[in-house]
Amino acid sequence: MINRNKKERTESLNGLGNRLELGSKSYQDKFSKMLNFWEHDLMNISFILEPEIKLQRRSLEEGFRVQTQNIMERNKQFFAAIELDQSRSFQTFEEKKDYFEKHWRKLKHDQAIQSFLADIKLDEYVWPEERVQLYQVRL
C-alpha cells in the first residue's frame, strides 16, 4: 500500500514536470512564431532597417531564452525539493511503522508469556483431573 502510494506520487510529480516542460516548449514555439510575424511585418512596412530588426529579435530571443531557463531551473529545484520531502516523509513513516511493529510484537510476546505463566500455575495444570483420579483410585 505504502509503496504503491509512493510510486503514484512519484509518477504524478514526474508527469507534472513533463507537462510543464511541454508547456514551456509550446510557449517557446509560439513566441518564435510571434517574432517571425513581428519581424516580417516590420520589414514589410520598412519601419526600421533589417539589421536593427535582426538585432532586436536576437535580443528578445536571448531574453526569452534566459527567462525560460530560469523558470525551468526553478521548477527543477522545486521538484527536487518536493521529491526530497516525500522521500523523507516515507522514510519517517517506515521508521515509525517499524518501531511500532517491533513494540507491538514485543507486547504480544510478553502478553503470551504472562498468559502462559498464569495458566501453568493453575491447579488444573499442577493437578489435572486425570492425576487426581489416579491418586484417588490408589488410596
N, C-alpha and C positions, 0 to 999 in steps of 0.2 A: 504494500500500500504506500509506504513512505517513498520507496524507490520509484514507483510509478508517478507519484506526485512530484518528486524531484525531476524526473525525466520530462513530465509535462511542462513544468515551469521553465526548464532549460530550453525546450523546444519553442515555447511561447516567446521567450526572450530572444532566441535566435531568429524566429520569424519576424518579430518586430524590428530587429536590426536589419534584416534583409529588406523588409518593406521600406524602411527609412532610406536605405541605400538606393533602392529602385526609384523611390520618390525623388531623391537628390539627382539621380541621373536624368530622370524625366524633366526635372526643373532645369538642369543644365542644358538639355536639348532644346527646351522651349526658349531659354534665354539666348542660346546661339541662333535660333531661327529669328527671334525678335531683332537681334543685332544684324542679321543678314538683311531683313526688311529695312531696318533703320539705315544701314549703310547704302543699300540700293536706292532708297528714297532720297537720301542726301546727295548722292551722286547724280540722280536724275534731275533734281532741281538746281544742281550746282550751287548749293548753299555755301559749302566750303570746299576747298581743294581736296582731291583724293588722298594725298599723303597725310593731310591733317585728319581726315576721316579714319584712315587706317590706324593712325597713331592713337586716336581716341578709342577706337574699337579695341586695340590691344590693351589699352589702359583699363577699359571697362571689363574686358575678359579676365585680365590679371586680378583685378579687384574682386570679381565674382569668384574666380578660382580660389583665391586666398580665403575669402569669406566661407565658401563651401567647405574647404579643407578644415578650417577652424571648427565649423559646425560638426563635421564628421568626426573630428578628433574628440570633441566634447561628448558626442554620442558614444564613441568607443569607451571613453573614460567612464561615462555614466553606466554603460552596460557592464563594464568590468567591475565597477563598484557594486552594482546590483548582484552580479554573479558571485562576488566575494561574500557579500552579505548573506545571500541564500545558502552558500556552502557552509558558512559559519553557523547559520541557523539550523541547518540539517545536522551538522556535526554536534552542536549543542544538544539538539533533540536526541540524537543517537546516544550521546554520553549519558544524558539523564535517563533515557529508556533503559540502557544497560545497568545503570546504577540502581534503579528501582526494581528491575527484574532480579538482579542479584540479591537485593534485600528481601524481596518477596519470596524468593526461593529459600533463603536462609530462615525467614519467618515460618514458612511452611515446613521446612525441615525440623526446626526447633519445636514447632507445634506437634508434629508427628512423633517426635521423640518423647515429649512430655505426655502425650496421649498414651503412647506405648508404656512408659514407666508407670503411669497411673493404672493402666489396665493390668500390668504384670503384678502389681501389689494387691489386686483384688483377691478376695478369698476364693473366688471361682477358679483362679489360676493356681493358687497355692494348694487349695484343697478342692479339686474338681469333684463333681458328683460321683464319678466312677471310683475315685480313690476312697471317698468317704464310704461308699457301699462295700468296697473291697475290705476295708478295715472293720466294718460292722459285721460282715459275714465271719471273719476270723475270730472276732471276740466272742 
